């Protein structure tokens, strides 16, 4: 089968299409013929050799969509032929991938199988951090950093669907328009405005902050949080070693949590996916949440996909297409 790997640690240019043996599904696994694979910042880190710990699979890719073509022991045969999306520890940039069957989910109607390739990583991340064990209170405020990103665009939509008021930060006027269309009520261009000043001037004290930036935003995130608020850190694009004034935590009765998805044990991922299918998939089915695919590229253009994400020129998800007969999508939001 064709697969995309990083030939060595480095920039997007080290990505290459190679040949690998088709994996065989083991006990409790299913073999998926991949249609599309999502591109995530963890993939960029793994390619660059900066991902913490040892990567589980030399083939990049943490999420796919496709069709089940075979099953291992203890997996029912009636799964064969079904269109699914999957959460992976790695191996998604390939024509076939063996997946733990409990990490599969049906493609929610009316989402296309291609768009579903960018569904699971963002959905599982957002859902587990913001909506489990219970969703935020309707009418409360949530601050989502990077509201035009794959994670952010879904967080905005899910929060709005639950009646939460959303403020978000973006990096351009085009991204601001995109976030507004998703339902964000306050959109702040972080290149021109200080988000903390803007929120405090408006009297907005979020109950929840979802942060992908890390060190540079920590103090301001704590400054704007309402009493009893919660800061959820899922990335550290600006650094991972900030200084913190503990007085803010004590006086504000604040909670700071950090979470990664890839390293969670399988039984936790099982629970997250089950909760997603029961509670979030109906939102897709009734159109309250929609996929936000920005562009899709064939495997041979994986370097372009990584560069697009690296430069933050995307709005929504970036995908790779495993099927060479599928035409690449246009840059949908250009």
Phi, psi and omega in degrees: 000159174276141178211153179254127178228164171268118183294336178192163176298136180166201182280185181304334183294346181277353178287136179214149176274127181229180178251134177225157175292143175294126180292153177254133181290130176272188178300131180079008183242162174232149176262124182249128169278115191284136171261310181215151178233136178282146175256126184232161181297332175298327176296320179297320179293318179296318178300320182281349181082020182248005180289132183295137180080187181265128179298140184288335185214134179293338175278129181288167171115119185251001180201146178214169164231158179168205184234134177288127182243348178198158179227151175269187180299146177071014175240126184297141181295337184290357173286337182296134180093351182277143173278129186221164164238155190218146172260133188231155168276354183156173175092008187282336180279065184206164180285336177220148176212138175271130189231139169303125188300328179286354177259013173262152173218149175295150174289119183290135174289143000261034180290135178286158179297325177297308181299329181294344177297338179251022188270312200287319184296311179294315183298314181293323179294309182295314185296314184293329183272330187247338189239358175244136004279348177214151181287162177294161182291133174302140180090344177284166178260142173232136174257121179246116176277141182069052185292349177259001178281174177299313177294310185296318182296328177283320179300318178300311183295316180295318179298314180298320179298334178265012176079019179268140176275134189241131165249144182215156174253145179219173185246009179196160176300324180295320178291328177297316178298317179301312181295322177297320179296332178282348176117000178297133182273331177231124180236125186241123176279106187291346177282341183239344186227151173269118187296325181295315179297317181299315182291315181295323177298330180271357181074024182263120177239096184300146172278336182220141172234128174254117189239132175246000189266318176090231194308311186296336185257352190302307184298318180290325175300315180292327181295323185270341183300138174287165181301134182078010184285170185230128175257122181250115182255119181239007179196165179215061183298335182260003181130160186240009184230067181276165167268150183223138175268105184294342179301322180298320179297316184290313183291326182268358184053047188267155177239132175242124179233153175232148184206135168241151183263318188301322185272001179292147178294156185303322184293331175289319177296322176305313183293318180299313183294320177299317179294321177301310184297322182285326190245325182266325181302322176300334178292322173294319186295330179260006174082009178287335176230136181232152176292153183234059178289122179277310181199157177228141184233148172292162181310321184296344179249028181301325180299321178295320179297316179295320180295320178301315180291319183299323181273358181058039178266010183256161173226106186099213187262148174246135186236159168245140181257122180281330183275113182294345179276349177277125180290143176295145179283156172291167173290096195299327185249020181294000000 
